[in-house]
Amino acid sequence: MRGFPLISGLLAAFSSEASAACSSALTIDNFSKYSSNTNSLGQWTSDNSSMQSISAASGILSFTPKANAYFYETFTCQATSGNGYNSVQFTVKGPKGGSLNLELQIKTSCSATTYSSAYTSVTALTGDTQTITLPLSQFSGANANAISRLVWSGFSSNTAWQLSNVQFVCGGAVSSTAPSATKDAVSSTSSAASQKPGTPSKDGTSLGTCSNLLIDDWVSQSRLTFLFYNAMLEPSSDDTSMSSLIVGSPSPNRVTINPKDTSSYFYSQFECVNARNVYGGISLKINAPKGTTFSVELDSSATCDPTKAVQVTVTTADLGWTFDGAEKLYSIPFDKFSGLDTSKLTTILFGGFTNSVSFGPMGFYCGSTGTEVSITTKSAVAGPTSTVAAPSGTAAALVIDKFAKADSNALGFWHGYDEGMKVTIGGSKATIVSSDADYSFYTQLSASCTDMTKYKGSYLHIAYSGSTAFTVALQQHNSKCDDSIAPYPETWDSLEATRYAKNGHIYMPISHFNIQLARTVSIAIKGFYKSDQVVLSTIEIVPSVPSGYSIPNKLESGDLVFACKRPNSFAFAIDDGSPEYAQQVLKIVKEENIKVTFFTVGAPLIDASTNLTNVYREMEAAGHQIALHSYTHPKMEGLPDYAAIDWEYKQDIDTVAKQFDGLHTNYFRPPFGTEGARMRQRLAQTLSTKPTVTMWSVDVEDWLWAQTDTPEEQLKAFERDVNKGGNLVVMHYLYPSTVGYLQQFIQMAKKTGKQLMRVDQCMDDPNAPAL
């Protein structure tokens, strides 16, 4: 089993130098450093994603809670009363009549390794901004000479709240909205020294109520099998021991596990969870054939190191489980695992499968009775559903393809398809099956540019049977109408077939394709997001639609760019990389005195072990552009539905905003370059603005050559595309050879005489920094 180091969320220790006389307040957090999850004491602060939204600006933390949300501040243990502080004070704005809880985590002394918790409630909020001063004596049983953490929870409303000016004060007066009730202290055996500060429900300290703790909701294939994360953003993998792990099968929030044999296994790690006296075990729904057996291993580590763990294994028989082909809830009680230290749990591993099985959402359950971990799902926000008028055009009909010949269409020009597709052409039809959203079928309108301007009032008509889970694109040639010049095609616009399909016919207004019609070159049937068969029998342009046929409104699909728009410009657009090479990249671009754009994947930004947030903050501070590259790096158009696409965008946009001081950008590079109508439309809707979908015209092909015996082929690929006129680069700083060639790439680009700049600058974006 692969081992991963745990990530400590703690920053540099803070040593209080306050004197017993206490002449001024001790500021815990003025929220000036919240973007780095750091408070005014240089310590960790977070909501651990328990809020619907949270951000800080101008010294105010604004948030909207979910159910069971919380927010906490950590600091080096404070001898508050010994240093003259007698109250904790904060400014809050909540709903009128609202309430919240505040927890103190305290120790018997600052040298102790265990802590307990004491609570009080703030009630009858006014609805206005008000300062709350809580005497430490109001926290029943609290040792005011050893306080290590503050936790706010129990928010009475899931509406907007604000928090600011958190501090320990001396001699302060109690606010008129003083807390009404005090809760008893609750003992805890968690060791703050060995575990990351976190939620009370995660580290074993109760807030008075307990919520099940999610391990994985099986919401993303790429999160699990590309980034190897679970919902906790902790390592999760089968180490290629399985035939397959299929997320979303047999239904949403499920994973089907297909073992090669009984040596196959699958594991999911936690961040040293303290379950003692809080969680009784792990529960999940399972569907398996009758007679299926497998084993369950739980690991604990005294040092919270999953590679140095005690492993305790039981079988499904030991747990009393049987299966009958129906999905049921199963519990994994910790008391079945003799010798397991439930205060430092690190991993769950399943192995020895005798059949394929499917798992539902998996999580820690509160108390001694297994309950299902709840998953909140949101339906995708629908786009506009209105229809538009369908007036008749004046141009005569134009038959493009009747699929009578294998290699050419009705116009006598080429038609064909990408390798990997299953396509049969003949008998006046094309039968298409595609297993990948990257694949396309093309039919050309000419060998060069075709002026389709006269058809602007006409309709593209496609007669079909079978699936409509694909995109139709109208492609635009480059300005020279020369396929030897990059980019070719220069761009295209994409429409979603399903929106325009009815009873075996698709009618799309030519005006819905936002391209320069004078340079039209081809039609592409692409972006297949299901492997269902589609049979095409006619592609043509017609002047009108049948009576009663409704045309949907045109949805915003953004600007698909393969090249810079500013004259004489050139841009390096660099995708996700390895932090170990980041400083070398920065050094090179600084030496070459250029600015570049970095497209970053969202999920690894939250994983502190990657250090990527700090890497990109440094890059942003140096004047480079930070842009979007999805949350978990899937083929966006290949995702099954709007909800899955929206989840990727929202998670990515929210993460980038949180990690980079509220940064919002409309620049997005599709992972793998996989483009289609749905991913473009949903991006525009999620951003609420026109996106720039950023592709490339120069590919260094690091994915192909960087780890081979001929890495110098990257230089040849770069030179080839630059010589063809390409000016927008795709590369990664994942490999030492690629990074080693970066300076040569830059110097080769400079020799073209073009000015090197960021992507937003090369797009002539009025909001980009001046050159």
PyMOL commands that set and color helices and strands:
alter all, ss='L'
color gray80, all
select helices_A, chain A and resi 34-36+81-83+136-138+200-203+221-225+334-336+453-455+497-500+510-512+517-519+579-591+603-606+608-610+612-621+636-638+642-659+671-673+677-687+702-705+713-723+736-750+759-762
alter helices_A, ss='H'
color red, helices_A
select strands_A, chain A and resi 26-29+45-46+51-57+60-65+70-78+87-93+100-106+116-122+130-135+147-153+161-169+182-187+213-216+236-237+242-247+255-259+265-273+279-287+295-300+310-315+328-333+345-351+357-366+387-388+398-401+415-417+422-425+430-433+440-444+459-466+471-476+491-496+501-502+505-509+520-526+534-542+551-552+559-561+569-575+597-600+625-628+667-668+692-694+698-699+728-732+755-757
alter strands_A, ss='S'
color yellow, strands_A
deselect
rebuild
show_as cartoon
